[in-house]
């Protein structure tokens, strides 16, 4: 008996020691928040961000930052460019105190905009005006052809190249009406990285509405994660749409509806989001339904990753016939198409993309139709008539990487795979390490199975 007790005690000690070593190795990844260097607020109105507003597709919000105290006289000046009519829209200001500084943030909510109209605007705080910028609304009541650009994580380094890449994508697709991002747009909740985010979106964020979901890098790491208020002060549509502490938002744009989720949260929060998503999907009459969230519901880094998110959301996505699920987080490209009981490709279509300088090792488990590694990708999504075209391109070359059409007509929904004959980019430079060698074996095995 004594010997058995000693053995059990020894096993318990070994298990506890192993657990302690593992927790210690993961501690920084789970809980370490890099320090935020001290910073000073902007002296003039800056960091302007144009977004959508409430659920109305013709609403817009403009957010900006200036000084460290809220000024009584802060507003956006809005001009109908063709009619020459100008009006002032009062802004709401709020002080945000981060770990190493504080600044005043403002939001002007533009409502009752006219369709198919050109607007110019500038913002003002303390009598200091920004430059004039402009945007256009579209005739959503009759327009049946519209498009947007999507990419997952950007997470650019300081003085990175995301701005160049995004402007190149816009030049290639000049009909783009807005941008959607899959979270981790900012590397860390630090003022210097926020500035990099604004630099990365410069000449886009002032003229095209930007939608972004939360990513894990935008959170501060604690046992219960914390999202700073400045996130929703920048992406200000969340100020009016969040449910409790859940950053959720829906937008009906023409015959398309977006559902933005926060997949970074703990189980109770995800359950609240599930209830919200169910209610919104039940009452949606949109022809095209698109869900955007950070974590892939079908992970490309391991079959058992992100199970909590999949359990919470995926049954609803399939039950209510969501067409497209846009995701990020795993720093590669993947496209997965569902199939019915007869093996016919059908919706939803799940995609993963990113625009980050970091690339991750992925699994090639056969659930996906197509993969891409060690490169950056974006998608150009176009709704036209009875078709939703989803085309993926590589940054910065702009070459077509993947393409499919989702077609809805009287005979039902069908998928036309135009990308199956486009070669996959699977080049990987190994440094000779054991981990790299194992990854090379996975890549080569996948290539052989594709032949």
Secondary structure, DSSP 8 states (H G I E B T S, - for coil): -HHHHHHHHHHHHHHHHHHHHHHHHHHHHHH-----------SSSEEEEEEE-SS-TT-EEEEEE-SSS--SSEEEEEEETTT--EEEEEEEEEEEE-SS-EEEEEEEEE-S--SS-EEEEEEEETTEE---EEEE---TTT--EEEEEEE-B----TT-SHHHHHHHHHHHTTT--EEEE-S--SSSSSHHHHHHHHHHTTTTTTTSEEEE---GGGEE-SSS-EE-HHHHHHSTHHHHH-BTTB--EEEEETTEEEEE--TTS-HHHHHHHHHHHHHHHHH---SEEEEE-SS-SS-SS-TTTTHHHHHHHHHHHHHTT--EEEE-SSSSEEEEEEE-TTS-EEEEEEEE-B--S--------SS-SEEE-SSEEEEEEEEETTEEEEEEEEETT--EEEEEEEEEETTEEEEEE-STTS---------S-HHHHHHHHHHHHHHHHH-
